[in-house]
Amino acid sequence: MTPTLCQIFCEPVICTNWATMTTTAFPILDLPEKARLNAFKTMENVNLISLSFCSQRSKSIVKSTELLHASEFIIILSTHITISMNFDNSFQVYFYLNIDALESTCQNSIVPLKLGIPNRVETSFDKIADDYGTAYSKYDFEWANPGLEIGYYVEHLLDVSNCDRIDKVICDTEAYPIDFSDLTKVFGGLKVRKFKFNKWYGREYPDEEARRHKANSDKLIFRAIMPVVNALEINENRMENDLPLVFIQNLDKFKSFYISHQYQLNDILMMNCEHIHLSSDAQALSIKDLNLFLKCWMKGSNMNLEYLVIYGRNAHGSNVVDVVNGIKHLEISKTLDLCFQLPRKLHSFISLKGSSSLHHKRYNIRRLEDGAVATVKIDVMNRRDTSFFFKVWNEVDFENNPILV
């Protein structure tokens, strides 16, 4: 009979002294601290994590070794729940929390099922090889009916991996007939750095009922997750009526891609984000509204804003030079390339190449209160789409663009 994980790690190990023909039994967890640490160092991360589930004592010992430090902690919501932990030593460990009852009903279920205790928990890991850059995967352990709620796994894995935050929560494209109204309990009150709705396609939901159920599920998740989110990313999602809730959340970052919502000037003025990216299938803000935004910023609005990008259909009859109408500004030469650091990303930069196009303009403006510098770029592409870029300079930007200081 195959031994259980608890038997492997916690029951006495029989060692035979062949000189005296005597045997000695000892549990591995009762080894001296240094010997135990050396033994743990030879174990894969997934084995250490699995060992931590044997008992409260094993969890405490694994945590105290500080061998596990997750660089990224991700939760994926789908027909099952996946917890993904990335480690600096090129390991990725996955926990799959499965609720079997969902698998046969996920396409036809009308009433979302409550989050609860998963029937099965599976673990696996990927290892990225250092030499050839190739990866291998290994399936490891599985528990059947473990009796623990989903929230317990989240808290436990955060604890033993010495991680104090959830980096990202992703809603996958599959239908998930789960009621996420108690989602905040799953996250234990922790802040979520980023929440992302993945793009979903009409062919995955061929009938109107399936699409309506999917949209309702999205709304449940959206409203449940908002109180604990730091950053939100929406990709082709049908929740325009709920977007005003986003604008008053004091998010660090908000990004939307190809949604049908037509953003207004007041939407931006309400946000207190550091990073805003608005890409809409609807008409972009008019040049007049963008001009009003710049004037409001110069007088002290959106003080936390560091980076703003807006894409949308062109407002016809506008001249790009009007974006700085009535504003003291410095026009940047079209032959000059600029380089800016993205907010909260120390090694990520965006380059603004010069352009000879008549519909391409770049300007520097200053905030009246503190003299902060911001670069504005506006493009009208194919006379159909408008691109607006706004970046408040930080210390790195001043170093990278000294000619404009």
C-alpha positions as CSV (number, residue, x, y, z in Angstrom):
1,M,0.0,0.0,0.0
2,T,1.3,3.4,-0.9
3,P,2.1,5.5,2.2
4,T,0.4,8.8,2.7
5,L,2.2,12.1,2.7
6,C,1.9,12.3,6.5
7,Q,3.4,8.8,6.9
8,I,6.3,9.6,4.7
9,F,7.3,12.8,6.6
10,C,6.0,12.4,10.1
11,E,6.1,8.7,11.1
12,P,9.3,7.2,12.6
13,V,12.0,6.3,10.1
14,I,13.7,2.9,10.9
15,C,17.5,2.9,10.7
16,T,19.5,-0.2,11.2
17,N,23.0,-0.3,12.6
18,W,24.5,-3.3,10.8
19,A,27.4,-3.6,13.2
20,T,25.2,-4.2,16.3
21,M,22.1,-5.3,14.4
22,T,20.0,-2.8,16.4
23,T,17.4,-0.5,15.0
24,T,16.5,3.1,15.9
25,A,13.3,4.9,15.0
26,F,13.1,8.7,14.7
27,P,10.6,11.1,13.1
28,I,12.2,13.4,10.5
29,L,10.6,16.4,12.1
30,D,12.3,15.6,15.4
31,L,15.8,15.9,13.9
32,P,18.1,18.6,15.3
33,E,17.4,21.9,13.6
34,K,20.5,22.0,11.5
35,A,20.1,18.4,10.3
36,R,16.5,19.0,9.5
37,L,17.3,22.2,7.6
38,N,19.9,20.4,5.5
39,A,17.3,17.7,4.7
40,F,14.7,20.3,3.7
41,K,17.2,22.0,1.4
42,T,17.3,18.8,-0.7
43,M,13.5,18.8,-1.2
44,E,11.6,20.4,-4.0
45,N,9.5,23.4,-3.2
46,V,6.3,21.5,-3.9
47,N,7.3,18.8,-1.4
48,L,8.0,21.3,1.3
49,I,4.6,22.9,0.7
50,S,2.9,19.6,0.8
51,L,4.7,18.7,4.0
52,S,3.4,21.9,5.6
53,F,-0.2,20.5,5.3
54,C,0.5,17.4,7.5
55,S,0.0,19.2,10.8
56,Q,0.2,22.6,12.5
57,R,3.7,21.6,13.8
58,S,4.9,20.7,10.3
59,K,3.5,24.0,9.0
60,S,5.3,25.9,11.7
61,I,8.6,24.1,11.1
62,V,8.5,24.6,7.3
63,K,7.7,28.3,7.7
64,S,10.5,28.8,10.3
65,T,13.1,27.5,7.8
66,E,12.3,30.4,5.5
67,L,13.3,28.3,2.5
68,L,10.1,29.3,0.6
69,H,9.8,32.9,-0.7
70,A,7.2,33.3,-3.4
71,S,8.0,36.1,-5.8
72,E,4.5,36.0,-7.2
73,F,1.2,34.7,-5.8
74,I,-1.7,34.3,-8.3
75,I,-5.2,33.0,-8.1
76,I,-7.1,31.9,-11.2
77,L,-10.9,31.6,-11.1
78,S,-12.5,29.2,-13.6
79,T,-14.4,25.9,-13.4
80,H,-11.9,25.2,-10.6
81,I,-9.6,27.5,-8.6
82,T,-5.9,27.5,-9.3
83,I,-3.3,28.9,-6.9
84,S,0.0,29.6,-8.6
85,M,3.2,30.4,-6.8
86,N,6.3,31.6,-8.6
87,F,9.7,31.3,-6.9
88,D,13.0,32.9,-7.7
89,N,14.7,29.6,-8.3
90,S,12.6,29.1,-11.5
91,F,10.0,26.9,-9.8
92,Q,6.3,27.4,-10.3
93,V,4.1,25.4,-7.9
94,Y,0.3,25.0,-8.7
95,F,-2.5,23.9,-6.4
96,Y,-5.7,22.9,-8.2
97,L,-8.8,23.2,-6.0
98,N,-11.5,21.1,-7.8
99,I,-15.2,20.9,-7.1
100,D,-16.3,17.8,-9.0
101,A,-19.9,18.7,-9.0
102,L,-19.2,21.6,-11.3
103,E,-17.5,19.7,-14.1
104,S,-20.7,18.2,-15.6
105,T,-22.9,21.2,-15.1
106,C,-20.7,24.2,-15.8
107,Q,-22.2,24.9,-19.2
108,N,-25.9,24.5,-18.2
109,S,-26.0,25.6,-14.5
110,I,-28.3,28.5,-13.9
111,V,-27.9,29.0,-10.1
112,P,-24.3,29.7,-9.2
113,L,-22.9,27.3,-6.6
114,K,-21.5,28.6,-3.4
115,L,-17.8,28.6,-2.8
116,G,-17.0,25.9,-0.3
117,I,-14.8,22.8,0.3
118,P,-13.1,21.3,-2.8
119,N,-13.5,17.6,-3.4
120,R,-10.0,17.2,-4.7
121,V,-6.8,19.1,-4.4
122,E,-3.9,18.4,-6.8
123,T,-0.4,19.9,-6.8
124,S,2.2,20.0,-9.6
125,F,5.2,22.1,-10.4
126,D,7.2,23.4,-13.4
127,K,11.0,23.8,-13.4
128,I,12.7,26.1,-15.8
129,A,16.1,24.6,-16.6
130,D,19.1,27.0,-16.3
131,D,21.1,25.6,-19.2
132,Y,18.8,25.4,-22.2
133,G,15.9,27.4,-21.0
134,T,13.6,24.4,-21.3
135,A,10.9,23.5,-18.8
136,Y,9.7,20.3,-17.3
137,S,6.5,19.6,-15.4
138,K,5.8,17.1,-12.7
139,Y,2.5,16.0,-11.2
140,D,2.9,15.3,-7.5
141,F,0.3,15.0,-4.8
142,E,-3.5,14.7,-4.7
143,W,-5.8,14.8,-1.7
144,A,-9.4,13.5,-2.0
145,N,-12.1,15.2,0.2
146,P,-9.5,17.0,2.4
147,G,-12.2,18.9,4.3
148,L,-10.6,22.3,4.1
149,E,-12.2,25.4,2.7
150,I,-10.7,27.3,-0.2
151,G,-9.9,30.3,2.1
152,Y,-7.7,28.0,4.2
153,Y,-5.5,27.1,1.3
154,V,-5.0,30.7,0.4
155,E,-4.1,31.7,3.9
156,H,-1.9,28.7,4.5
157,L,0.1,29.0,1.2
158,L,0.6,32.7,1.7
159,D,1.9,32.0,5.2
160,V,4.4,29.2,4.5
161,S,5.7,30.9,1.3
162,N,6.4,34.0,3.4
163,C,4.2,36.1,1.1
164,D,2.1,39.0,2.5
165,R,0.0,39.8,-0.6
166,I,-1.9,38.3,-3.5
167,D,-0.3,39.7,-6.6
168,K,-3.0,38.9,-9.1
169,V,-6.4,37.4,-9.4
170,I,-7.5,36.3,-12.9
171,C,-11.0,35.4,-14.1
172,D,-10.4,32.9,-16.9
173,T,-12.5,32.7,-20.1
174,E,-14.4,29.5,-19.1
175,A,-17.8,29.7,-17.6
176,Y,-17.7,29.4,-13.8
177,P,-21.1,28.7,-12.2
178,I,-19.8,29.7,-8.7
179,D,-21.2,32.4,-6.5
180,F,-18.3,34.6,-5.7
181,S,-20.3,36.9,-3.4
182,D,-18.2,35.8,-0.5
183,L,-14.9,36.1,-2.4
184,T,-13.5,38.5,0.2
185,K,-13.5,35.6,2.7
186,V,-11.4,33.6,0.4
187,F,-8.8,36.3,0.3
188,G,-8.8,36.8,4.1
189,G,-9.1,40.6,3.9
190,L,-5.7,40.9,2.1
191,K,-5.3,43.4,-0.7
192,V,-5.1,42.1,-4.2
193,R,-2.5,44.0,-6.3
194,K,-4.1,43.3,-9.6
195,F,-7.4,41.8,-10.8
196,K,-7.9,40.9,-14.4
197,F,-10.9,39.8,-16.5
198,N,-9.5,37.7,-19.4
199,K,-11.1,38.2,-22.8
200,W,-14.0,35.8,-23.6
201,Y,-15.3,35.0,-27.0
202,G,-18.8,34.7,-28.3
203,R,-18.1,31.2,-29.8
204,E,-17.5,29.9,-26.2
205,Y,-21.1,31.0,-25.3
206,P,-23.2,30.2,-28.4
207,D,-26.6,31.0,-27.0
208,E,-28.0,34.1,-25.3
209,E,-28.7,32.3,-22.0
210,A,-25.0,31.2,-21.7
211,R,-23.8,34.7,-22.4
212,R,-26.2,36.3,-19.9
213,H,-25.1,33.8,-17.2
214,K,-21.5,34.6,-18.0
215,A,-22.1,38.3,-17.7
216,N,-24.0,37.9,-14.4
217,S,-21.1,35.8,-13.0
218,D,-18.7,38.6,-14.0
219,K,-20.8,41.2,-12.2
220,L,-20.9,39.0,-9.0
221,I,-17.1,38.7,-9.1
222,F,-16.6,42.3,-10.0
223,R,-18.7,43.7,-7.1
224,A,-17.2,41.2,-4.6
225,I,-13.6,41.8,-5.4
226,M,-13.6,45.6,-5.7
227,P,-13.1,46.3,-1.9
228,V,-9.8,44.4,-1.8
229,V,-8.3,45.3,-5.2
230,N,-5.3,47.7,-5.9
231,A,-5.3,47.3,-9.7
232,L,-8.0,46.3,-12.1
233,E,-7.7,45.2,-15.8
234,I,-10.8,44.6,-18.0
235,N,-10.5,43.1,-21.4
236,E,-13.6,43.2,-23.6
237,N,-16.0,42.9,-20.7
238,R,-19.7,43.8,-20.6
239,M,-19.9,45.6,-17.3
240,E,-20.1,49.3,-18.3
241,N,-22.9,50.0,-15.8
242,D,-20.6,49.0,-13.0
243,L,-17.6,51.1,-14.1
244,P,-18.6,54.1,-12.0
245,L,-17.8,51.9,-9.0
246,V,-14.3,51.6,-10.3
247,F,-13.7,55.3,-10.5
248,I,-14.2,55.9,-6.8
249,Q,-12.1,53.0,-5.5
250,N,-8.8,54.8,-5.2
251,L,-7.1,52.1,-7.3
252,D,-3.4,52.3,-8.0
253,K,-4.0,51.2,-11.6
254,F,-6.9,50.8,-13.9
255,K,-6.7,49.4,-17.5
256,S,-9.5,48.7,-19.9
257,F,-9.2,47.2,-23.4
258,Y,-11.7,47.4,-26.3
259,I,-14.8,47.9,-24.2
260,S,-17.8,49.8,-25.6
261,H,-17.9,52.4,-22.7
262,Q,-17.5,56.0,-23.8
263,Y,-15.3,57.6,-21.2
264,Q,-16.1,61.1,-20.1
265,L,-13.8,63.8,-18.6
266,N,-15.5,63.4,-15.3
267,D,-14.6,59.7,-15.2
268,I,-10.9,60.6,-15.3
269,L,-11.2,63.5,-12.8
270,M,-12.9,61.1,-10.3
271,M,-10.1,58.6,-10.5
272,N,-7.3,58.8,-8.0
273,C,-5.1,56.3,-9.8
274,E,-1.4,56.4,-10.5
275,H,-1.7,54.6,-13.8
276,I,-4.7,54.8,-16.1
277,H,-5.0,53.0,-19.5
278,L,-8.3,53.5,-21.4
279,S,-8.8,51.7,-24.7
280,S,-12.4,51.9,-26.0
281,D,-14.3,51.0,-29.1
282,A,-16.3,54.2,-28.6
283,Q,-15.3,57.8,-29.4
284,A,-12.3,59.0,-27.4
285,L,-12.4,62.2,-25.3
286,S,-12.5,65.2,-27.6
287,I,-9.6,67.6,-27.9
288,K,-11.6,70.1,-25.9
289,D,-12.0,67.7,-23.1
290,L,-8.4,66.7,-23.1
291,N,-7.5,70.4,-23.0
292,L,-9.7,70.8,-20.0
293,F,-8.1,67.8,-18.3
294,L,-4.6,69.3,-18.7
295,K,-5.8,72.6,-17.2
296,C,-7.4,70.8,-14.3
297,W,-4.2,68.9,-13.7
298,M,-2.1,72.0,-13.8
299,K,-4.4,73.5,-11.1
300,G,-4.0,70.4,-8.8
301,S,-6.5,67.7,-9.9
302,N,-5.4,64.0,-10.1
303,M,-2.3,64.6,-7.9
304,N,-1.5,60.9,-7.7
305,L,-1.6,60.4,-11.5
306,E,1.7,59.4,-13.1
307,Y,0.7,57.8,-16.3
308,L,-2.4,58.1,-18.6
309,V,-3.0,56.6,-22.0
310,I,-6.3,56.9,-23.9
311,Y,-7.2,55.2,-27.2
312,G,-10.5,55.6,-29.0
313,R,-12.2,56.7,-32.2
314,N,-11.3,60.2,-33.3
315,A,-13.6,63.1,-32.5
316,H,-13.9,64.6,-36.0
317,G,-13.2,68.3,-36.7
318,S,-10.5,68.6,-34.0
319,N,-7.0,70.0,-34.5
320,V,-4.3,68.3,-32.3
321,V,-2.6,71.6,-31.5
322,D,-5.7,72.7,-29.7
323,V,-4.9,70.2,-26.9
324,V,-2.6,72.9,-25.3
325,N,-4.8,75.9,-26.2
326,G,-4.5,78.5,-23.5
327,I,-1.8,76.5,-21.7
328,K,1.8,77.6,-21.3
329,H,3.9,74.8,-22.9
330,L,7.1,73.7,-24.5
331,E,6.8,72.0,-27.9
332,I,9.2,69.0,-28.2
333,S,11.1,68.6,-31.5
334,K,9.7,65.9,-33.7
335,T,13.2,64.5,-34.2
336,L,13.8,63.9,-30.5
337,D,13.3,60.4,-28.9
338,L,12.1,60.3,-25.3
339,C,12.4,57.6,-22.7
340,F,10.2,57.3,-19.6
341,Q,10.0,54.9,-16.6
342,L,6.7,53.2,-16.1
343,P,5.1,53.7,-12.6
344,R,6.1,51.1,-10.0
345,K,8.3,49.2,-12.5
346,L,12.0,50.0,-11.8
347,H,13.3,48.3,-15.0
348,S,10.4,49.0,-17.4
349,F,10.5,51.9,-19.8
350,I,8.5,53.3,-22.7
351,S,10.1,55.0,-25.6
352,L,8.4,57.9,-27.5
353,K,9.8,58.1,-31.0
354,G,9.8,61.3,-32.9
355,S,7.4,61.6,-35.9
356,S,7.1,64.0,-38.9
357,S,3.4,63.5,-39.1
358,L,1.2,66.6,-39.1
359,H,-1.1,64.8,-36.7
360,H,1.6,64.0,-34.1
361,K,2.4,66.6,-31.4
362,R,4.4,66.4,-28.1
363,Y,4.5,69.1,-25.4
364,N,5.8,69.6,-21.9
365,I,3.7,71.4,-19.3
366,R,4.2,72.2,-15.6
367,R,1.9,72.0,-12.6
368,L,1.4,75.4,-11.0
369,E,1.6,74.3,-7.4
370,D,4.8,72.3,-7.3
371,G,6.3,72.7,-10.8
372,A,6.0,69.0,-11.7
373,V,6.7,68.4,-15.3
374,A,4.5,66.3,-17.6
375,T,4.9,65.3,-21.2
376,V,1.8,65.2,-23.4
377,K,1.7,63.3,-26.8
378,I,-1.3,63.2,-29.1
379,D,-1.7,61.3,-32.4
380,V,-4.5,61.0,-34.9
381,M,-3.9,57.8,-36.7
382,N,-5.5,57.2,-40.1
383,R,-7.8,60.1,-39.3
384,R,-9.9,57.5,-37.5
385,D,-8.3,56.7,-34.1
386,T,-6.9,59.1,-31.4
387,S,-4.0,58.2,-29.1
388,F,-3.3,60.5,-26.1
389,F,-0.3,60.0,-23.8
390,F,0.4,61.8,-20.5
391,K,3.4,61.1,-18.3
392,V,4.4,63.0,-15.1
393,W,8.2,63.0,-14.8
394,N,10.0,61.2,-11.9
395,E,13.7,61.4,-11.1
396,V,14.6,58.7,-13.6
397,D,12.8,60.6,-16.4
398,F,14.8,63.7,-15.6
399,E,18.0,61.7,-15.9
400,N,16.9,60.1,-19.2
401,N,15.8,63.3,-20.9
402,P,18.2,66.1,-19.7
403,I,17.9,68.1,-22.9
404,L,14.3,69.0,-21.9
405,V,15.0,70.1,-18.3
